[in-house]
Amino acid sequence: MDDLETQLDEADGRIFLQARHASQTYSVIYIKSHDTDVEILALYFQQHISARLILLAGTQGFVTYQVWFRCEG
């Protein structure tokens, strides 16, 4: 699994490495996080992941679903 090797220390970046790997098998990837850093990273990494990303964010009593669609043009 050479494509999963990384020098990244924080989980924020490794999430998207795992998502890119999973997109080889799955067409939709769900990521659950309350960290705004993950939301910002998702905006960048969506162009490098072939699956559609669905980010689940929020607090214990309130969850928002943010869906990003790939724009082509």
N, C-alpha and C positions, 0 to 999 in steps of 0.2 A: 504494500500500500504506500508506495512512494509519493503518490499525489496527496497524502494526508500529513506528510512530514512538514514541520514548520519550525521557525525560530520564535514564533509569537508566544508571549507569556500570558497575555490576558485572554480570557474566554471570549470577549467581544469579537475579536478577529477570527478566532478558531471556529466560532459558530458558522461563519460564512464559508470557511474552508470545508466544513462538514456538509453544509447545504449544497455547495457546488458538487461535491462528491455524490450526495444523495440524488441530485438532479439527473444523474446518469440513469437512474432507475425510476424516479418518481416525477410526475409532471406538476405537482403542487407541493410546496414546502411550507410548513407552519413553524413559526418561530415565536416562542412565548418569552417576553422579557418586559420588565418595568423600567429598564435602563434607557434613557434617551440617547445614549451613545450608540446603542444597537439600532435605533431608528435611523440615525444619521448614516451609519455604516450601510444599512440596508439600501438607502437611496443610491449609494455608490455601487455596491456589489451586485445589485439586481441586473446590471448589464453583463455581468460575468457568469450568471447562473441561468441555465436554460429553462428551469422550472419557474412557475409563478410563485412569488413569495407572498405569504399572508402573515402579517405580524400581529400577534395578540399582545396588547399592552394595556396597562391600567393598574388599578389597585384591587384589593380584595373584594370590594363590593361593586366595582365598576370596571368593566372590560370593554375596550374598544377594539374593533377589527379594522386593520388598515390593509387594504389590498392594493398592490401595485401591478399594473399591467405594462407589459413591454410595449414601448412605442417604436414603431418602425416607419421610416419615411425618408 
